[in-house]
Amino acid sequence: MATVPDSLVGKTRLELKEVLENRSDAGLRSKQLCWHLYRRAEDQLEKMGDLPQALREELATRFVAQPLTTATHRKSTDGVEKLLVHNGDGQVYECVLLPYADRVSCCISSQVGCPMGCTFCATGLGGFDRNLTAGEIVGQYLMLQRLTERRISHVVFMGMGEPLLNLDNVVKALHLFKDEVGLSMRHLTVSTVGLVPQIKKLAEMKLPIHLALSLHSPLDAVRDRLMPVNHRWPVAEVVQTMRDYQQATGRKVTFEYLLIKDVTDTPDQAEALARLMKGFPNVVNLIPFNWVDTDQGFARPTREAVRKFRGILEGRGINVTERTERGHDIAAACGQLAGQHAGRFAKRAALGPVPVLPS
C-alpha cells in the first residue's frame, strides 16, 4: 500500500501551532494557515502568498495541504455534482454537492463503505473498509467548495458510512467545521441508523447539531428485515433514545423514513409511525425509494401511496417533509452512493448479525 503523506487539513489551529512550535510567530502563522486551508479552501501551499516562502517550502517536505485526490467527477442534469475521492491508499468514497436556490449543501462520507448492512443501500451492500480521519471528512467539503463560487453553508453526514461508528473523528470534524470553516453547527446534520450508546454519548456533548435517525419502519418485524441493527436496538428503544437526545439538547430531531412499495408505505405503518412521533418536537422526512441493485426486489412507491402515507401523518398532527430527489442520473441520490470498494462484509446475508463497535 502506498505511503499516505500527513495532511494539514484535519488539524486544529492549536495542532498547527504545535507543528510550528519552534517559530516565534507560530500563533500568527497557524492562524494564516487555517484561513487558507479552511476559509479559502486552498489546496496548494504555494498559493498561500502571505506565508514566508521558506516556511511553505519546509511544510511541503512534511505535509500536503489537501489529503484527497479526485478519482471521478460526475455532474447531474439538475446541477448536483458527485466526486469519488481517495487519499492515495486506493480506498475510494463519495461526496456530493447539492446546490439549491436558497443555499448550497453537501453530503459527505464518514467511512469507506459501511458495516451496517442495510438491505436497501448500495453502500451497505458493498461492505466496509475503514473509518475516515477528520481531515478526510473535512477535506470532502473543501473539494466540493472548490467546485462552486457559492458558499456551502450546510453539511449532512449522510454519505457512505455510519457516522456514530466513527464518533471521535466525526466530532473533531464538526468542531473544525464550526471553528475553522466558519459554519453554524445548526447547519450540520448527522444521520445514524440508531446506535443507542453513541447517541447517548453525543447527547452528553450537547452540540447544537441536527441529529437524524434512519427509522424506515415503526414495526420491528419490517425494520429487522431492512436494517440488521434493529436486532440489537429495536424501534421502541431507539425512538426513546432520540426523545432523550431531544430533551438533552433542545434540538428538534428528524426521522428519515424510506418509502418502499408494499414494504414500508402501508397505511398501518403510517398510523403506527404517527403514534410513535407524538409528544416531542420532531419532523418525519419521507424518502421515496431510489433504485439500488439488490436481491430484495424493492420498488419505488406510487405517488398515490406517498400522498396517502403523508396525509395520514399530517392528519395526526405530525410535521412532515418529503425529500426532493437530486442527482439520480449520476447515482448520487439517497442510498445510491457505492464507491468501488469490496470490503470484508460485502454481500453478507441481509438478516445476519451486524458487527457493532463496543461502546
N, C-alpha and C positions, 0 to 999 in steps of 0.2 A: 504494500500500500504506500502511496506517495506521502512524503512528509508534508504536513499542513503547516504553513507559517502562522505565527501568532498574529492576531488581528488587533488593531487599535479599537475598532468598533466592538462594543461589548464591554469596554472598560468605563468605569465611572470617572468623574473628574478627580476624585481622590486617588483612584488607581493610576490614572495618567500622571498625576503629580508624583506618585511614588516611582513611576518609570523615570521621571526627570529629577529624582531626588538630589542628584549631585549638582544641579544647577541652582544658582541663586535666584533665578527668575522662574522657578518651577511652577509657582502659582499662576503667573501670567500666561506662561506657555501652555499649561494644561487647560486653562480657560479658552485660549485661542484654538487649541486642538479640538475641544468639544464643540466650539462654534462651527468649525469647518466640517467636522465629521457628522454631527447630528443636525445642526440647523441648516447648513448649506448642502448636506448630503454629498460632499466631495469625496471622490474615491481614489485620488492620487495625491501623494504628499507634495509633489512638485507644484501643484496648483495652489498650495497654501502660502501665498506670497508674503504674508506678514510674519511668517516664521523664518528665523535665520537659515540660510542655505545649509550651513554646516549641521544644524540640528536636523533639518529634513533629510540630509544625506545619512546622518548617523541613525536616525529612526528607520530609514529604508533598509538598513542592513539587518535589522532585528524584527521588523513588523511589516505587515501590509495594512493599508488604510481600510480596505473593504475586504471582508473574508470570502465573499461569494463571487461566483462566475456564472454567467447565463449559459445554459445548455441549449434551451429553445425559447423562443418568444413568439407567442401567437396572439392575434388581435381579432376580436369578435366583430360582427357587423353592428353590434349595439354599443361599441366603444370599450367593452371590457377587454383587458389585456392580461394574459397569463404567462408567467415565467416558470420555467423548470430550471432550478439552480443547484449548485453544489459548491463545496469549499475546496475542491481539489482531491477529495478522497474517493470520488466515484459514486458517492451516495447522493442521489438527487431527490428533490422535493419541490413542491409547487407553492406559488403565491399568486394572488390575483388583485389587479387594480380595478376598482369599481367606481367609475365617475357617475355622479347624479347631477341633476340641475342645481341643487342647493348645497351640495357638498361632494367631496371625494373621499371614498372609503377604501380600505384594503382588507383582504382576507389572507392571513398568514398561517404558516405551519409551526408546530411546536415539536414534532418528531419526524424522523424519516420513517414513513409508514405509520402503522398503528397496531397495537396488540389487542385491541378490544373486540375485534371480530364481528362487528355489526353486519348483518346479512344483506343490508340494502346499500352498503357503502363501498365504493371502489377501493378506497384506502385500506379499510379493514380487511378486505378480501385479499389484498396484496401482501399483507404481513408487516412485520416490524423489524427495523434495523437498529435504531439508536435514538437517544434524545438529542435535541439541538441545544447548542450553547446559547447564552443570552445574546452574544454577538451575531450568531446566525439568525436568531429571531428578529432582532432589530435590523440586521442587515437586509432582510427581505423588504421591510418598509422603505429603507433608503434606496434600494434598487428600483422599487416601484415609483418612489418620489422623483427619481431622475427621468422617468418616462413622461411626466406631466409638469406643466408650468403652474398648475393649480396646487394649492396646499392640500396634502392628505390630512384630514382632520380627525378621521375615525378609523380605529383598528379593531378588527374582530379576529379572535383566535378560534377560527372555525375551519382552518385548512387541514392539512394532514396531521394526524396525531391526537392524543388525549392530553390537553394541557396540564391537567392536575396530576398526571403521572410524571411530569417534568416540572414540579412546582417551584423548586428553587430557581431554576433558570427563567421560568416564566415570570415569577415575582421580580427578579432582577430586571428583566426586560420591561416590565410595567413601570418600574421606577425610572429606568432610562428614558422611556417614552415621556414621562412627566418632567423629570428634572433636566434632561438634556435636549430631547427633541422639542419639548415645549407643548406637548399635548395635554388636554384635560383628562384626568383619569375617568371622568364621567363619559368620555368618548371612547373608552377602552372596554371591549366586551370579551369575556372568557366563556367559552362553551364547554360543557362537560357531559359525559354520559351518565354521571351520577356516582362519583366515588365519595362515599359518605365521610370517611375520616379526613380526606383532603378538603372537602367543602367546609368542614368544621375548622380546620386549620386556617383556611382562607378567611372565615368569619372572624376569627380571633385577631387577624391583622387589621380588620376594619378599613380596608382600602375602598375608596369610593368608586370602584369599578362596577360594571354591569355584569351580572352572572346569569348565564342561560343554561338551562337543563334540557338536554335532548331526551324528551319523555317518550313521545311517539305512540303510546297507548296507555290508558288508565287501568288496563287489565293485565294482571301478571301472566296469564296464560299466553297472551299475544306478545307482550314485551319479552317474555322468555324466548320466544321464537326469533324475535328480531335482534335482541341485544343480550348476549351471554352475561353481561354484568348484572342483569336483573336477578340471576340466581343467587348472587351474593347480597345485593341490596335491593329488595323488591320495592314496588311502587309506593306503598304507604310509608316506608322508612325514608326513601329518598325525597319524597314530597315534603314530609315533616322536616327533614334537614334543610330543605330550601325555605320553608317557613321560618325556621330558626335563623337561617342566614339573613333573611329579610329583616327580621326583628333586631338582629345584632348590628346590622349596617344601616338600616333605614332606607335601603335602596330597593326599588321595585325590581322584581326578578322576572325573567322571561322563561316560558316553557315552549320549547321548539316542538312542533307536532307534525310529523311526516304523514301525509295522507296517501295511503296505498290502496288501490282499488280492491274492495271486498276483504281487506285485511284490517285497516285502521280507520276507514272512512265511514263506518256504520253508525246509524243513529244511536244505538245503545251505548257506544263508546263516547259519543258526544255528550250524552246525558251523564255518564259516569265521570267524564272529564270535568264537566261543569260542577258536579258535586265536590270534586277534589280541589277545585280552584277557589271555592268560596272562603272568605274570611281573612284574606290578606292581599296587599297590593301586588298585582302581577299582570302580565299580558301573555296571551297564548298566540304564538306566531305559527300560522298554518303554512305548510310547505308541500305543495303537490309533488309527488314523486318524480324525480328526474331519472331517466333511464340509465341503468347500470347493468352490465353484463354479468348477471348472477344465475345460479341454477334454481332460484326460488320462484321464477315465473311472475315476479312482481310487475304491476302495470300502473300507469298513471290514472288517477280517479277522473271521472267525468266532471264537467263543470257543474252539472246539477247536483252531484254528490257533494262537491266542495261548498256550493251555495247552501245546501241543506244543513251540512255539518256546521258551517259558520252561523247560520240562522239559529240553530238550537243553542249554541253557546251565547250568542248575543241576546237571545230571548231569556236566558237565565242571568243576564247582567254581567257576563264575562267580557273583559276587554280583549278584543281580537284584532290581529293584523294578518295580512297574507303576504308571504314572501314573493317579491317580484323576481321572476326568473331572469337571470342575466348570464350571458356567456355560454349558453347551452351548446352553441355550434362549435365551440372550442373545448368542450368538456370541462368548463370552469364553473358549472352550476353546483348547487349544494349536493354533496355526496359523490361527485364525479371525479374529484382530484385523486389521481392514482400514482403519479410519478412513473418510475420504471424499476422500482425495487422488487425483489423477490425474497422477502425476509424469512426468518426462521418459522414464523407461524402462518405462512401463506397458504390459503385454500384449506385451512383446517376445518373440521366439522363444525357446522353452524351452532349446534346445541352443546358442544363440549365446553368444559370449564375454561374461563379466561384467566390468564396469568395476571395478577394484580400485585404491584409492588407493595411491600409492607408499609404500614402507616408509620 
